[in-house]
Amino acid sequence: MEPTHLETIRAAVLGSYQLDILYPSSSCSKFTGTGVLWRRIEPYGLVFKGLSRRHIRTGRWYLVAFCQCCQSFHTLRVSDIEQVYVREELTTPRPDFDLHAYWREARKQLEKQHPPISLKLHVTANARYSALHGDVNVLKENADGGAIVQVNVESLDDAISYALGLGADATVLEPSQVRVAVAATAHAIAEIYG
């Protein structure tokens, strides 16, 4: 699923228009508070950080932008942008800025801060052959067609969503924090419908 403001941001990048965005303040070095903050930015590129997948493309969109407040480049997660307004002012050309080189380094930092989560599941034959998506490694096959599988996902939230999406056709084996979160969510859902 694409982030809410992706098309607006893409148009601003292509048109070289500045943006005002409502974004978590922790990414701006000039602001020490918590919460969200309006920021004027100059967008220089949209990049997609994906995970290796066989059949689908999964990952996150990031905006590489120059923040006018702190006068530096930032990598902003598009899905974290709460509101966006396109301005009439154009971005300032920065001929010394290399988007590819910047993204190569930013990606390394993102992977250090948020390494992929390896999700280990026991799945039924139904899930194995119809519901699993992505680059699934079969660790052990069962006689009934089910299997123990491993799937890499980008975050804890993605792991929980992935497991819940399989419903009763999957049991989370590892990591334990995903197993606990899925169980708690399933219990809360059962109470709503109970």
Salt bridges, closest charged atoms under 4 A:
GLU7 OE2 - ARG10 NH2 2.74
ASP20 OD1 - ARG40 NE 2.53
ASP20 OD2 - ARG87 NH1 2.89
GLU42 OE1 - ARG94 NH2 3.29
GLU89 OE1 - ARG87 NE 2.95
GLU105 OE2 - LYS108 NZ 3.33
GLU111 OE2 - ARG107 NE 3.07
ASP135 OD1 - ARG54 NH2 3.08
GLU141 OE2 - ARG128 NH2 3.48
GLU154 OE1 - LYS49 NZ 3.94
GLU154 OE2 - ARG60 NE 3.06
ASP158 OD2 - ARG60 NH2 3.32
GLU191 OE2 - HIS187 NE2 2.83
